């Protein structure tokens, strides 16, 4: 995932829309940024970044669809579905 201030085309990435930065913290050499879609602040998306972005700022979220993993509230992987697991 990437956060960019202006919408742009980057090979291999899809712009999924505008998000607002909620929290930006620094841990183990990377910035952990929590963002929410501008239209629904109840959704939290965690992004790892090389640079900080101040809370409250609106940016665009770019994703690489082949690298996405989605977990439910119980921290179980729901996308992509796990196959051949016990």
C-alpha positions as CSV (number, residue, x, y, z in Angstrom):
1,X,0.0,0.0,0.0
2,X,1.1,3.6,-0.6
3,X,-0.3,6.9,0.6
4,X,0.1,9.8,-1.9
5,X,-1.1,13.4,-1.6
6,X,-2.2,13.7,-5.2
7,X,-4.0,11.1,-7.3
8,X,-1.5,9.4,-9.7
9,X,-0.9,6.3,-11.7
10,X,1.8,4.0,-10.3
11,X,2.4,0.7,-12.2
12,X,0.9,-2.2,-10.3
13,X,-1.1,-0.1,-7.9
14,X,-4.8,0.8,-7.9
15,X,-6.1,4.0,-6.3
16,X,-9.0,3.0,-4.0
17,X,-9.9,6.5,-2.9
18,X,-9.4,9.2,-0.4
19,X,-8.6,8.4,3.2
20,X,-8.0,10.5,6.4
21,X,-5.0,9.8,8.6
22,X,-6.0,9.0,12.2
23,X,-2.8,8.0,13.8
24,X,0.9,8.0,12.8
25,X,3.5,6.3,15.0
26,X,7.1,5.2,14.6
27,X,8.1,1.7,15.5
28,X,11.1,-0.5,14.6
29,X,12.2,1.8,11.7
30,X,8.9,2.3,10.0
31,X,5.9,4.5,10.4
32,X,2.6,2.7,11.2
33,X,-0.2,4.8,10.0
34,X,-3.9,4.2,10.7
35,X,-6.3,5.6,8.1
36,X,-10.0,5.5,7.4
37,X,-12.0,6.1,4.3
38,X,-13.3,9.7,4.3
39,X,-16.8,8.4,3.8
40,X,-16.7,6.0,6.8
41,X,-14.5,6.8,9.8
42,X,-15.5,3.5,11.6
43,X,-13.2,1.5,9.2
44,X,-9.5,1.3,10.2
45,X,-6.8,0.4,7.7
46,X,-3.2,0.0,8.8
47,X,-0.5,1.1,6.4
48,X,3.3,0.9,6.8
49,X,5.2,3.8,5.4
50,X,8.8,5.1,5.2
51,X,7.7,8.6,6.0
52,X,5.2,10.1,8.5
53,X,1.9,11.8,7.6
54,X,0.3,14.0,10.2
55,X,-3.1,13.0,11.6
56,X,-6.1,14.7,10.1
57,X,-4.5,14.9,6.6
58,X,-6.4,13.5,3.6
59,X,-4.4,11.4,1.2
60,X,-5.1,8.8,-1.5
61,X,-4.6,5.1,-0.7
62,X,-3.0,3.0,-3.5
63,X,-3.0,-0.8,-3.2
64,X,-1.4,-3.8,-4.9
65,X,-4.4,-6.2,-5.2
66,X,-2.1,-9.3,-5.2
67,X,-0.6,-8.3,-1.8
68,X,-3.8,-7.6,0.2
69,X,-4.8,-9.6,3.3
70,X,-8.0,-8.8,5.2
71,X,-8.6,-9.9,8.7
72,X,-11.8,-9.9,10.8
73,X,-12.1,-8.5,14.3
74,X,-11.0,-11.9,15.7
75,X,-7.8,-11.6,13.6
76,X,-8.8,-14.5,11.3
77,X,-7.7,-14.2,7.7
78,X,-10.8,-13.7,5.5
79,X,-9.2,-12.6,2.2
80,X,-7.7,-14.3,0.4
81,X,-9.3,-17.5,1.8
82,X,-7.0,-19.9,3.4
83,X,-6.8,-23.2,1.6
84,X,-5.5,-26.6,2.8
85,X,-5.2,-25.5,6.4
86,X,-5.9,-27.5,9.5
